[in-house]
Amino acid sequence: MSTLPHTPGYSRRSHEIAPFHVMSLLARAQALEQAGHDVIHLEIGEPDFTTAEPVVRAGQAALAAGHTRYTAARGLPALRQAISGFYRSHYGLDIDPERILVTPGGSGALLLASSLLVDPGRHWLLADPGYPCNRHFLRLVEGGAQLVPVGPDTAYQLTPSLVEQHWNADSVGALVASPANPTGTVLSADELAALSKALQARSGHLVVDEIYHGLTYGLDAASVLQVDDSAFVLNSFSKYFGMTGWRLGWL
């Protein structure tokens, strides 16, 4: 059996996880800014304004009050309660705060879901094109990504037909994003329900990235939890709440 060349002492895994190229683009753009050029940033999913002042003041007040110690592993109970309230006010859903895990950003939520659901050698189905980091989180837990080519005929999203076509003995679920990154397409409640049904028929898990909820035009994106209470949702304060640097998300 052939082996991949690697630096002695470093894992094979570390050589199979590719760099996130957008960070190189960001560094180049920032260097141009420092050189005096006016740059419009479209390379990374970040608003062009800073965190809202009430959020900043609340963070400063918490620091001044000494709230700097370790928290509960699942996150501050008050924050989990507030996230539950967000689902109630925005989606009409009653989500028990006990089901909500606060994570270090949306990436932390994805890593946690990958660790929970994917055994070594197993994989999720992912739409291609899609967010490039997703497959690397799966590799980190010794799992994999079955990349499924998608196009305009399916709005660049997975469908029940594609699940049926690409599912195999090593498949354990599917990860989709709505709105999608990078295409921006949105799955309707009916489409989410159909995907859920296709996966449940195969004892698979449905994981939905809803990080771009609230950043839609002419429609409100449906949450998968409105049609499948057993689905896993990844979300973050980064986009809709404009808090990218806070590294705060939930599963």
Residue, then its C-alpha position, 0 to 999 in steps of 0.5 A: m500500500s502506498t503512503l503519502p509523503h509527510t513531515p516526520g512527526y506530523s499526521r497524514r491528516s494534517h497533510e490532507i486538509a487543504p488551506f482555506h484560500v480565502m484567508s490568503l485573499l483576505a491577507r492580500a486585500q488587507a496589505l493593499e489597504q495598508a498601502g493606501h488602496d481603497v478595497i471593497h471586501l467580497e472575499i469573506g463572509e463579513p459585514d462592512f460594519t462593526t458589531a452593534e453598539p448595544v452588543v459591544r456595551a453588553g460585552q464591556a459590562a460583562l467583562a467589567a463585572g468579572h464574567t470571565r470564568y469558565t462557563a458550563a460546557r453547553g454554554l451559559p444557560a441564559l444564552r441558551q434560553a435566549i436562543s430558544g426565545f429567538y426560535r419562538s419569535h422568528y419561527g414559532l418553534d418551541i425549542d427546549p434550551e436543553r437541546i441547544l449547545v453554544t459553540p465557538g462559532g459556526s465552525g465549532a458547531l460543525l466540528l461537534a456535529s461531525s464528531l457526534l454523527v460520523d464514524p471513521g470511514r463514513h461520510w456525509l453527502l455534500a453539494d458541490p459547489g459548497y463551503p470548502c471547509n466542510r469536508h475538512f472538518l469531516r476529515l479531521v474526525e477521520g470521516g469524509a465528504q461525498l461531494v455531489p455535483v449540483g447545478p442550476d437544474t437543482a438550484y445548486q442544492l441536494t435533492p431526494s433524487l441525488v440522495e438516492q443516486h449517491w447514497n451508499a453503505d458508508s453514507v450516514g447523512a447529508l449536510v446542506a446549507s440554506p441559504a447556500n454558500p456560495t450560491g445563495t439559493v434557499l431550500s423551501a420548507d417542502e424541499l427540506a421536508a422531502l430531503s428529510k424523508a429521503l434521509q430518514a428512509r435510509s436511517g440518515h441524519l440531516v444537518v442544515d447550515e442556517i448561518y445566513h438566515g435573515l440575509t434573504y431578499g423577498l422571502d424568509a428562509a424556513s428552518v428545517l426544524q419546522v419540518d423535521d424536529s430530529a434534524f441538526v441545525l448549525n447557526s452563528f451570531s456572525k452573519y445576521f447579528g454582525m458579530t464575526g469576531w466574537r466566535l459564537g455559534w450554536l448547534 
